[in-house]
Every structure is written in structure tokens, then in C-alpha cells.
């Protein structure tokens, strides 16, 4: 082991590059790339590559859907951080022995991922907390592996990547930027605080409290959340929960994040959500998406245009979304592609169109066709929709994510006049209305089925009724 290895746990660049090239040859990458080969190679190369693969799955504008799906499924199988390592990390972070900060730390992790693991722990005053600890050398390993992966691809000259190599390199650069944010737990702590504020008006949604005085770059201490996993259907039903109600309120809390507050959980899979005390609890908020107001406005109109089969609305705002001016030379060709895109979905009603995320990926692919550099915020949004779609489908396949999103987006497409302002207020009130989830020992909320008229003043209701808008209903 050379000096660099001894110092920070990474191999020398030459040795690590050799390992990457050897893995590529072993998995016969020169004979053709497949999702299965890529996943197998990334697993062989370890933790940093697994995390890189997970982040690359955020790029449907570069990688075909089957690759994104395969990479998203990568799971870490690295050995757990030992009890000794945990004590060393904590003592170094706090500058004092670990037992001067914590009364006890459970030895078996309650959660493990590529860059961190979570343990149940107790502060000196007996407070039960979740202790998230970053794996040693995560930063150095990822920086090295992403840098050397780019070099290895250039050396191998893989034919399937030649035409999109610049896109792949851009995606890897973006992957590293996202990874750096995710590996700074102080940033995750800020994310949690912001999501707590976003969910605060919703009695049925929650995010854990952060103990900032104990949180550092490599250690995050927060409220311990137990409750039920979304995949525990039997346990949820036994506790008196209704899976359809969980889906409805999960979706509402998700819509509020990106439609109203422009800040959302980018990876809303079932493992990042718990049900506790009648609330949907959002966890693992290291990887977040954020939209600008202009991006959000364009997205709202584009998606509303899809659901209403409105070619003019979709085309106008699709150009805005892709950063094209109305006089851009490529506009006629884009309009043709936009029309073909809507024709593809025109035969489907909102109820039938249950692959919302795939629809958005198709939009991104149109932009990629014209070498438009799609902002990471939009690709993260598309990927988030795909993940949420799977989460909802696995929990209750009768709940229609597209239908619910479409009705709320209608409020944003009416315009900025009085009717538009009233519609957005109604959307907000619908998202936030309702008490905690029904379960054993907890009666249903009395305001669960409040009508549009009850959620607005009489004057506001009349403004909306007289606007001629027929897209909004009381069925949310």
C-alpha cells in the first residue's frame, strides 16, 4: 500500500485506473454496453461507483430509461462502519471523547447506504436520536472514481458513447456537484429545516427535528423516527391505516413541495418515507431538487398542456422551458416534435395516463435531440416523478398520481388574474386541508371532505365559478 493509500484510504490514481479498466474488460464493455453490464461493473468497483451510478440515474436526458432504472436499483453492500470507527469519527468531529456527547450508541445500524449509515443513539440527557455517520473517505473516493471514470471512457473509446460523450462528461460533472452537497450533512440539516417549514401547514405531514448543536459535516443528529415503512402493508392495515388515504396525503405533501415551494425530495422512494402517529414523515433529505420560478411556471403550463391536449399552450411554454426565444431558428422543428409528442398522448385521458414520469422524460429527450443542456433541476424533477410514481403504485395501484397532479396544475394555468389567484388559493387549501391519517385510536378529521365553497369566501367562489374554468373539481 502506497503513501496515498495509507493517508486517506484511496489507491494511487494509476492503480485505481487499472482496476477500472480491468473491470471494463472483464465485463466485455468493448463488445457492447448493456444496463446489466454497467450495473455489474459498478458493483464490482465498490461503494463510490455505486453512489455514482445512483446519481447518474438522475440523467434521463443522457442515458436511456432502461439504464436509469438499472442504475437506480444499485444498492450498497459495503461492510458497516465498525463501532471503533464510529467512536473515532465522533471524537474527531467533536474534539472530545464520544461518551461525553452520547450516553449510548446502538451497535447495529438501522439504515445503511453508499456514503453513510444511521444508528439509534441516546444523548447524555436520555433523548433518543438518529445518528447519521458518513463513511470514512467517502469524499476522496468519489472524487477520484468520477475523475478516473472519465479518463477510462476516453481511453476505451466506447462506440456507443462516442456521439454523446460530451453529455456523459457533463452528467458526471453534475453528479460530482450533487455528491459534494449530499456529503455535507450541514447542508442536509438545512434541507430538513426547510422541508419542515414547507410541511408545517399540513397536520398530516412531518419531517424530523435536527439537533444542530451536534451536527457537523460528517455527522447528522436528528429526531429518531420509528413508525411503519410504506412497504409494510400488513402492519399499516393492522394499525388501522387506509392505504388509499396514505397515498392521497403523500401525494399532496409532495405536490406542495415542488408546485408551491419549488423545493422537493428528489428521491421519494418508499425507504425514505415513514408513517408515524398519523403522519407522513419525510426522511433522507440530502438529495433535493430546486426549481426557479420561471422553470416552475413553464413546467406547470407544459404539464397542464399535456393533460388538456393543448398544443399551443404546450408549444409556447415548451420553448420557454428549453430556453428558446420565439424567433429561434429551430422553433419550427421543435413545434413539429412537440405536436408529435402530444399526439402520442392525445388518445389517453388523464385517468389512463398513469406514467407521469415517463411523459416528462420524453420531454427531456426532445431537448436532448437539439443539444439543449437541460438544467439539473429539471432532470431531478423528472426523476423524482418517476420514483414517486413507483412509490404510489406499490402502495395503492388504484391511486392515480397523474390525475391528482393534473387537477392542481390546472390552478396554475388559469393565469395571474383574479380567477388564477383564487384557483391557486383553492389548490393550497386543498393540499393542506385534512387532519392526521386515520388509524386505530384516532378518529377521522372533521374537515376531510370540505367542498370548494367551504374552502373559499363566497366572493372568491363566485370569481372562480364565473371564470369559465372547467378543469377544477372538488374531487381532490
C-alpha positions in Angstrom: 0.0 0.0 0.0 1.5 3.4 -1.1 1.6 6.6 0.9 -1.6 7.9 -0.6 -3.5 4.8 0.3 -2.2 4.9 3.9 -3.1 8.5 4.2 -6.7 8.6 3.2 -7.8 5.2 2.2 -7.7 5.7 -1.6 -5.5 3.9 -4.1 -3.0 5.7 -6.2 -4.5 7.0 -9.4 -2.6 4.6 -11.6 -3.6 1.6 -9.6 -7.3 2.6 -9.4 -7.4 3.4 -13.1 -6.0 -0.1 -13.7 -8.8 -1.6 -11.7 -11.5 0.4 -13.6 -10.1 -0.6 -17.0 -9.8 -4.3 -15.8 -13.4 -4.3 -14.7 -14.4 -2.8 -18.1 -12.6 -5.6 -20.0 -13.9 -8.2 -17.6 -17.5 -7.2 -18.3 -16.8 -7.0 -22.1 -17.7 -3.3 -22.4 -15.8 -3.1 -25.8 -18.2 -5.7 -27.2 -21.2 -3.6 -26.4 -22.7 -1.8 -23.3 -25.9 -3.0 -21.6 -27.6 -1.9 -18.4 -26.8 -5.3 -16.8 -23.1 -4.9 -17.7 -22.9 -1.4 -16.4 -24.5 -2.3 -13.1 -22.3 -5.4 -12.6 -19.2 -3.4 -13.3 -20.2 -0.6 -10.9 -21.0 -3.1 -8.2 -17.6 -4.7 -8.7 -15.9 -1.4 -8.3 -17.4 -0.7 -4.9 -19.1 2.0 -2.8 -18.1 5.2 -4.7 -19.1 3.7 -8.1 -22.5 2.5 -6.6 -23.2 6.0 -5.4 -22.1 7.5 -8.8 -24.4 5.1 -10.6 -27.3 6.1 -8.4 -26.7 9.7 -9.2 -26.2 9.0 -12.9 -29.7 7.6 -12.9 -30.9 11.2 -12.5 -29.9 11.9 -16.1 -32.6 10.6 -18.5 -31.5 13.3 -21.0 -28.2 11.3 -21.4 -29.0 7.7 -20.5 -31.9 5.6 -21.9 -34.6 4.8 -19.5 -33.5 1.2 -19.1 -30.1 2.4 -17.9 -31.5 4.9 -15.5 -33.8 2.3 -14.0 -31.0 -0.2 -13.6 -28.6 2.3 -12.0 -31.3 3.5 -9.7 -31.6 0.0 -8.3 -27.9 -0.2 -7.3 -27.6 -0.9 -3.6 -24.6 -0.7 -1.4 -23.1 -3.9 0.0 -20.1 -2.3 1.7 -19.3 -3.5 5.2 -20.7 -1.5 8.0 -18.7 1.1 9.8 -17.3 -0.6 12.9 -18.1 0.5 16.4 -14.5 1.6 16.8 -14.7 3.7 13.7 -17.9 5.4 14.8 -16.3 6.3 18.1 -13.2 7.7 16.3 -15.3 9.8 13.9 -17.4 11.2 16.7 -14.5 12.0 18.9 -12.7 13.7 16.0 -15.7 15.7 14.9 -16.5 17.0 18.4 -12.9 17.3 19.7 -13.7 15.2 22.8 -14.4 11.5 23.7 -17.7 10.2 22.2 -19.1 9.3 25.6 -19.0 12.9 26.5 -21.6 13.6 23.8 -23.7 10.4 23.7 -24.9 8.1 26.5 -25.2 5.1 24.2 -24.9 4.3 20.5 -26.6 1.1 19.2 -24.1 -1.2 17.5 -26.4 -2.4 14.7 -27.3 0.3 12.1 -31.0 0.9 11.4 -30.1 2.1 7.9 -27.1 1.8 5.6 -26.4 3.5 2.2 -23.4 4.1 0.0 -22.0 7.1 1.8 -23.4 6.8 5.3 -25.2 4.7 7.9 -27.7 5.5 10.6 -27.7 4.3 14.2 -30.1 4.7 17.1 -28.4 6.7 19.9 -29.1 8.5 23.1 -27.8 11.9 24.2 -26.5 12.3 27.7 -29.9 13.6 28.9 -31.5 10.4 27.6 -33.0 11.9 24.4 -33.4 9.2 21.7 -31.9 10.4 18.4 -30.9 9.1 14.9 -27.2 9.4 14.4 -26.1 9.5 10.7 -22.4 9.0 10.2 -20.5 9.4 6.9 -18.3 6.5 5.8 -14.6 7.3 6.1 -13.0 8.8 2.9 -16.3 9.0 1.0 -15.4 12.4 -0.4 -11.9 11.3 -1.6 -13.1 8.0 -3.1 -15.9 9.6 -5.1 -13.7 12.5 -6.4 -11.1 10.0 -7.5 -13.5 7.5 -9.1 -15.5 10.0 -11.1 -12.4 11.7 -12.3 -10.8 8.4 -13.4 -14.1 7.1 -14.9 -14.0 10.0 -17.3 -10.3 9.1 -18.2 -11.1 5.4 -18.6 -14.0 6.2 -21.0 -11.7 8.3 -23.1 -9.1 5.6 -23.3 -11.6 2.8 -24.1 -13.3 4.9 -26.9 -16.6 3.0 -26.4 -18.5 3.3 -29.7 -22.0 3.6 -28.1 -20.9 6.7 -26.2 -18.9 8.5 -29.0 -21.8 10.7 -30.1 -22.9 11.7 -26.6 -19.5 11.7 -24.8 -19.8 15.4 -24.0 -23.2 14.8 -22.4 -21.9 11.9 -20.4 -19.0 14.1 -19.1 -21.4 16.9 -18.3 -23.6 14.4 -16.4 -20.5 13.2 -14.4 -19.5 16.7 -13.6 -23.1 17.4 -12.3 -23.0 14.1 -10.4 -19.9 15.3 -8.5 -21.5 18.6 -7.7 -24.6 16.9 -6.3 -22.5 14.4 -4.4 -20.5 17.1 -2.7 -23.7 18.7 -1.4 -25.0 15.3 -0.3 -21.8 14.5 1.6 -22.0 17.7 3.7 -24.5 16.9 6.4 -24.7 20.5 7.4 -26.5 21.1 4.1 -28.8 18.2 4.7 -29.7 19.7 8.1 -30.7 23.0 6.3 -32.8 20.9 3.8 -34.6 19.3 6.7 -35.3 22.6 8.3 -36.7 24.0 5.0 -38.9 20.9 4.4 -40.2 21.2 8.0 -41.3 24.8 7.2 -42.9 23.6 3.9 -44.9 20.9 5.6 -45.8 22.9 8.7 -49.3 23.8 7.5 -50.1 20.2 6.9 -51.2 18.4 10.0 -50.7 15.0 8.3 -47.1 15.6 7.1 -43.8 15.9 9.0 -40.0 16.0 8.9 -37.7 15.2 11.8 -36.2 17.8 14.1 -32.5 18.4 13.7 -30.1 18.8 16.6 -27.9 21.5 15.1 -25.6 21.7 18.1 -24.5 18.1 17.4 -24.4 18.2 13.6 -21.2 18.6 11.6 -20.1 18.0 8.1 -19.8 14.2 8.7 -22.3 13.6 11.5 -26.0 14.4 11.5 -28.1 14.1 14.6 -31.9 14.3 14.4 -35.1 13.1 15.9 -35.5 9.3 15.8 -38.4 8.3 13.7 -39.8 4.8 14.0 -43.3 4.0 12.7 -44.2 1.9 9.7 -42.4 1.6 6.4 -44.5 2.2 3.3 -43.8 -1.4 2.2 -45.3 -2.8 5.4 -48.9 -3.1 4.1 -49.9 -5.7 6.6 -48.6 -3.7 9.5 -50.3 -0.5 8.3 -53.6 -2.2 7.8 -53.4 -3.9 11.2 -52.8 -0.4 12.8 -56.0 0.9 11.1 -54.4 2.9 8.3 -56.1 3.1 4.9 -53.5 2.8 2.1 -55.5 4.9 -0.3 -55.7 7.8 2.3 -51.9 7.5 2.8 -51.4 7.8 -0.9 -53.6 10.8 -1.3 -51.9 12.7 1.5 -48.4 11.6 0.5 -49.1 13.0 -3.0 -50.5 16.2 -1.6 -47.4 16.8 0.6 -45.2 16.0 -2.5 -47.1 18.4 -4.8 -46.8 21.2 -2.2 -43.1 20.9 -2.2 -42.4 21.5 -5.9 -45.6 23.3 -7.1 -45.8 25.8 -4.3 -42.4 26.0 -2.6 -40.1 24.9 -5.5 -38.0 22.7 -3.3 -38.6 18.9 -3.2 -37.4 15.5 -2.2 -35.6 14.2 -5.3 -35.7 10.6 -4.3 -39.1 9.9 -2.8 -38.9 6.1 -2.7 -40.6 4.0 0.0 -37.5 3.7 2.1 -37.4 7.5 2.6 -40.9 7.8 4.0 -42.4 6.5 7.2 -45.9 6.6 8.7 -45.9 7.5 12.4 -48.7 8.8 14.6 -51.0 9.5 11.7 -48.4 11.5 9.8 -46.4 11.0 6.6 -42.8 11.5 7.6 -40.2 12.5 5.0 -36.7 11.2 5.6 -33.2 11.2 4.0 -33.3 14.8 2.7 -29.8 15.0 1.5 -30.6 15.0 -2.2 -33.1 17.7 -3.0 -34.4 19.4 -6.2 -35.0 23.1 -6.5 -36.8 25.0 -9.3 -36.6 28.6 -10.3 -39.9 30.5 -10.5 -39.5 30.6 -14.3 -38.8 26.9 -14.6 -41.8 26.1 -12.3 -44.1 28.4 -14.3 -43.0 26.7 -17.6 -43.4 23.2 -16.1 -46.8 23.9 -14.7 -48.0 25.1 -18.2 -46.3 22.3 -20.1 -47.7 19.6 -17.9 -51.1 21.2 -18.0 -50.9 21.4 -21.8 -50.2 17.7 -21.9 -53.2 16.8 -19.7 -55.5 19.1 -21.6 -54.1 18.2 -25.1 -53.5 21.9 -25.7 -50.8 22.2 -28.5 -50.5 26.0 -28.3 -50.0 26.1 -24.5 -47.5 23.2 -24.6 -45.5 24.7 -27.5 -45.4 28.2 -26.1 -44.2 27.0 -22.7 -42.0 24.2 -24.0 -39.9 26.8 -25.8 -39.6 28.7 -22.5 -38.6 25.6 -20.7 -35.9 24.8 -23.2 -34.6 28.4 -23.1 -35.6 29.1 -26.8 -36.8 32.6 -27.9 -40.0 32.7 -30.0 -37.8 33.6 -33.1 -35.2 30.8 -32.6 -34.3 29.1 -36.0 -35.1 25.7 -34.5 -38.6 26.7 -33.4 -40.5 25.2 -36.4 -38.7 21.8 -35.9 -39.3 21.9 -32.1 -43.0 22.7 -32.8 -43.2 19.6 -35.0 -41.7 17.4 -32.3 -44.0 19.0 -29.7 -47.0 18.2 -31.8 -45.9 14.6 -32.3 -45.3 14.3 -28.6 -48.8 15.5 -27.8 -50.2 13.2 -30.5 -48.6 10.3 -28.7 -50.5 11.0 -25.5 -53.6 12.6 -27.1 -55.5 9.3 -27.1 -55.1 9.0 -23.4 -57.3 10.6 -20.8 -55.8 11.8 -17.5 -57.1 8.7 -15.9 -55.4 6.5 -18.5 -52.1 8.3 -18.5 -50.6 6.8 -15.4 -46.9 7.2 -16.3 -46.3 10.8 -15.5 -42.6 10.5 -15.0 -42.1 8.8 -18.4 -44.0 11.7 -20.0 -41.6 14.1 -18.6 -38.6 12.0 -19.6 -39.9 12.1 -23.2 -40.0 15.9 -22.9 -36.4 16.0 -21.8 -35.4 13.7 -24.7 -36.8 16.2 -27.2 -34.5 18.9 -25.7 -31.5 16.5 -25.8 -32.2 15.9 -29.6 -31.4 19.6 -30.2 -28.3 19.5 -27.9 -30.1 21.7 -25.3 -28.3 21.4 -22.0 -31.1 20.6 -19.7 -30.7 22.1 -16.2 -30.1 19.5 -13.4 -33.2 21.0 -11.6 -35.4 19.7 -14.4 -33.9 16.2 -14.7 -34.1 15.8 -10.9 -37.8 16.8 -11.1 -38.4 14.2 -13.9 -36.6 11.5 -12.0 -38.4 12.4 -8.8 -41.8 12.0 -10.6 -40.7 8.6 -11.8 -39.8 7.5 -8.3 -42.9 8.9 -6.8 -45.0 7.1 -9.4 -43.4 3.7 -8.4 -43.9 4.5 -4.7 -47.6 5.3 -5.1 -48.2 2.3 -7.4 -46.7 -0.1 -5.0 -48.7 1.3 -2.1 -52.1 1.5 -3.8 -52.3 0.9 -7.6 -55.8 2.4 -7.7 -54.5 5.9 -6.8 -53.8 8.0 -9.9 -50.9 10.3 -9.4 -51.3 12.0 -12.8 -55.0 12.8 -12.1 -54.2 14.4 -8.8 -51.2 16.4 -10.1 -53.2 17.5 -13.2 -56.0 19.0 -11.2 -53.6 21.0 -9.0 -51.7 22.2 -12.1 -54.9 23.5 -13.5 -54.9 26.2 -10.8 -51.5 27.5 -12.2 -52.6 27.6 -15.8 -55.6 29.9 -15.4 -53.4 33.0 -15.3 -52.4 35.8 -12.9 -55.8 37.5 -12.8 -58.4 37.2 -10.0 -59.5 33.8 -11.1 -56.0 32.5 -11.2 -55.2 33.8 -7.7 -58.4 32.3 -6.3 -57.6 28.9 -8.0 -54.1 28.8 -6.5 -55.5 29.6 -3.1 -58.0 26.8 -3.5 -55.2 24.5 -4.6 -53.2 25.4 -1.5 -56.2 24.9 0.8 -56.9 21.5 -0.7 -53.3 20.5 -0.3 -53.2 21.5 3.4 -56.7 20.5 4.4 -57.4 17.4 6.5 -56.2 16.1 9.8 -53.8 13.3 10.6 -54.2 9.9 8.9 -57.0 7.8 10.3 -55.7 4.8 12.4 -56.6 2.9 15.5 -57.5 5.3 18.3 -57.6 8.3 16.0 -61.0 9.5 14.6 -61.2 10.9 11.1 -60.7 14.7 10.8 -64.0 16.7 10.6 -62.8 18.8 7.7 -61.7 15.9 5.5 -64.4 16.4 2.8 -64.7 20.2 2.7 -66.0 21.5 -0.6 -64.6 24.2 -2.8 -67.3 26.6 -1.4 -66.2 25.9 2.1 -62.5 26.4 1.4 -63.2 29.9 -0.2 -65.1 33.0 0.7 -68.4 33.4 -1.2 -66.8 36.2 -3.3 -63.8 34.0 -4.2 -66.1 31.1 -5.1 -68.1 33.3 -7.5 -65.0 34.6 -9.2 -63.8 31.1 -9.9 -67.3 29.9 -10.9 -67.6 32.8 -13.4 -64.2 32.3 -14.9 -65.5 29.5 -17.2 -62.7 27.2 -16.0 -64.0 23.6 -16.2 -60.7 21.9 -15.2 -61.1 22.3 -11.4 -63.3 19.9 -9.5 -64.0 19.1 -5.8 -62.7 15.6 -6.2 -59.2 16.0 -4.7 
